[in-house]
């Protein structure tokens, strides 16, 4: 049964959030001097690395955002969920029924994670806390699907293969209230999508990488950058996840 969170400070998450400190930080800052080399072979997520890319973390609390994606973000952000206080997921549309998609390194097959919708500064709706069952989980591609006990009354996000010049990630970095960050699409190859100048931290793993239309192009899983702004973040594409998933169907991708 759904139940409200215990309070605005999410005291329930204290032990969970404390554990995120050992995972480290992967982030991408605002100054990228040149396009980094991408299209390397897929790697197991390196969530233990320490370091921030660029001098600042450039994101905006979701309910104060007025940037380039403002025309679509409010219709998408309700589908973004905090998972066990340490990862992010997105409720996606699927012909077999909506499920939460996240990173495979966030959960294990058969786990029963706790999920919170609408955990935000100045929330624009009622929070929902529910549990779910992990029905699929893998590392290559790095994804998991969670079937919810209670599905919120929100619109699931559509999957896509169509990249755009600008991308956005709606996320819960460090388990904090929901924020959005924007960045630049670099390339898509070897089953991965690469993007630069798009801030993430531990806790952002599993967040959806959205194209300009607000469709989910991939799942953020890893970062490779430094304090001077070199490097890029990356995630597995929705296309390869659909190909690997028994639950998802080719028709679940809205455009190719």
Steps between C-alpha positions, in 0.01 A plus 500: 500500500620850424590717795624858535866575575579561867579869462661772291849398608450136400630372832427149379786534254773576754655150507455459127654835410794438729591199291527701184816671620707190422384490142685821403413777265484524122415839368536722198544873535417806298830553317594241238803621308476246218301195402646203688571171322199272518375174345721275706397144572218471759625475858357378826380816683786660693297643786793506744700775327544834676507834324285780360517613139519877486505758780126502577194277507245657269149379559166650604232382745227364279226742608720805442621397156436739208758379249492361148300190594235692695230423241527123562660451838190541717326225305799268554627571849207338679620164364843534666545309824751469785598135554610387848638849563804425280401481131259653251249334268232593249154354451491404131222404262497133398246287317504247785435776753703794638815417697780699660827483307828558685863386499578134562772586752238668720297188586506120486260263331212426735574797727214695656619864482316793653404771247390858557327711237482880522784543749572864410561848635163683497319183383226554246307188592454230761795274575457128457715241674463144379697182453565301187656176376811491280388280210811545282859597577827493305839675478552484122285685418488656845128517567221374724121503484286540811132407510320722750257390770316830451523691173465877541260704291776644279576474130777248424788620281535368144818332372688626195809445285505861378779712648487878493776759533397576860416239763368518856503276807240528778659340804545462876876563549617374840137415573410869510171651378452482125709722271561536128825548311557570130792412276619429150463176305839372382443164332319168516696184427589160646155493660580813703396865484761763595433856621711786632448791740209312659540477878436179691601363839469175685124454532448609139565145378199360318355839406356534153696690236233706321509645151355841416152348461518358852529138386738259669808440284704308757576424864780689674747255652850646515731800479856556385611858557723722717505836676624678187193402300656223293311180430136402462216320669330206338215252520352202318253572223132421528531305175752248633304466825183414307694246294630334818171505691243218492241742642544789257405478133635673190166679469565666838744736325292788372739614225820368341 
